[in-house]
Amino acid sequence: MQGIGSVAIPRIVVSVVSHGQEQLLKPLLNDFRRLEHQAIHAVMVTHNQVPFEAAKNPLPPSEAIAFREHVADKPRGFASNHNAAFALLDREFQLNENDWFLVMNPDIRLKVHNLSGLRLHHDQQSGVVAPLVLDEEDRPSDAARELPSPANLLKRYVLGRSASSEPLWFAGMFLAVRVACWRALKGFDESYYLYCEDTDFCLRARLAGWSIRHETSYAVRHSAQRASHRSLRHFLWHTKSLMRLWRSDPYRSAKARL
């Protein structure tokens, strides 16, 4: 896509992973359908439920947005699925360094049917941009977070969840990542199967010199699943990922420098 004077206008490609969540996915795809006049170039839906049966409700037809589907060969983690989606989108659409890769959960709802509030087209500095995330009652969630140290996690447990005014990372339900940043960091670290890959990515981005921006003037709604609060398996995954994060070089460096 070209702008005035042959200056490339950044494109936005989107990756959404569904774990048999077609009922959550359909309203989000309809939100995308209403964004045709914006710069969304392509949407990749990855079906992570194996075996997979084709959805009864096919992807919406669109002349402006390229909707694509990918079925994982086996159930994969958050990082692996989004890394694979980026590779597929990059191969097909030959993404530019200033294009944006938007990672989004299927339980996100767009409150405003445009993305101009994220100011991605005018951003020359940020590597990662995240919106204000609201809960189902339109209250600000804690998606913008401080370093998840044991002390900070205990404080959140005792005092309750709240967003950080100076976040070091954003939760991965909605992350816009500049393609140049994604390539430089080689995407998410797939050694995290579930949980903390968003923390690790944002910390590595900051340590590599990329800025992260919390765009609080643009809001989306998130129906938080909080699986680690209800499922022993997810709780154990979360605990394992935290142990890995706390032993990692990016975490140690962030704790010392950021």
Secondary structure, 3 states (H helix, E strand, C coil): CECHHHCECCCEEEEEEECCCHHHHHHHHHHHHCCCCCCEEEEEEEECCCCCCCCCCCCCCCCCCEEEEEECCCCCCHHHHHHHHHHHHHHHHCCCCCCEEEEECCCEEECCCCCHHHCHHHCCCEEEEEEEEECCCCCECCCEECCCCHHHHHHHHHHCCCCCCCCCEECCCEEEEEHHHHHHHCCCCCCCCCCCHHHHHHHHHHHCCCEEEEEEEEEEEECCCCHHHHCHHHHHHHHHHHHHHHHCHHHHHHHHHC
